[in-house]
Amino acid sequence: MSDQRFIIEMGMGNDQYGQDYTKAASRAIEDAIRHSTIPMFDALGMDHGEMRVQVTVGVQEPDKVDCAALVAGLPRGQATVTAVFGGLNVTNPDTGNVIVVASAAVEAFLRKQG
């Protein structure tokens, strides 16, 4: 039986001063899931552990993202995080400071029902 996606949320996060790609990605993930709630688990008596969570974060330097740390921060489900090229780096021309902007897509899957 195959998985069926039932949620997709998008978010954006940034790190304004530390050029920390993991921090920006974490904030993007938090932004994506912050306003979500899934009452169907309680309503149907389902375990959150049955849910597969697939997160994709886009940043300019994907190799600088600690995906394992991001997985550890996710609250539910069997999670994976993949970092890909995307997002945006914005450089202040006066100071040289680089603001790291990350985007995230958080998808949740369950085994196909019925």
HELIX and SHEET records of a PDB file:
HELIX    1   1 TYR A   21  ILE A   33  1                                  13    
HELIX    2   2 MET A   40  LEU A   44  1                                   5    
HELIX    3   3 HIS A   48  GLU A   50  5                                   3    
HELIX    4   4 PRO A   62  LYS A   64  5                                   3    
HELIX    5   5 CYS A   67  ALA A   72  1                                   6    
SHEET    1   A 4 ASP A   3  ASP A  15  0                                        
SHEET    2   A 4 VAL A  98  ARG A 111 -1                                        
SHEET    3   A 4 ARG A  52  VAL A  59 -1                                        
SHEET    4   A 4 GLN A  78  PHE A  85  1                                        
SHEET    1   B 3 ASP A   3  ASP A  15  0                                        
SHEET    2   B 3 VAL A  98  ARG A 111 -1                                        
SHEET    3   B 3 LEU A  88  THR A  91 -1                                        
END                                                                             
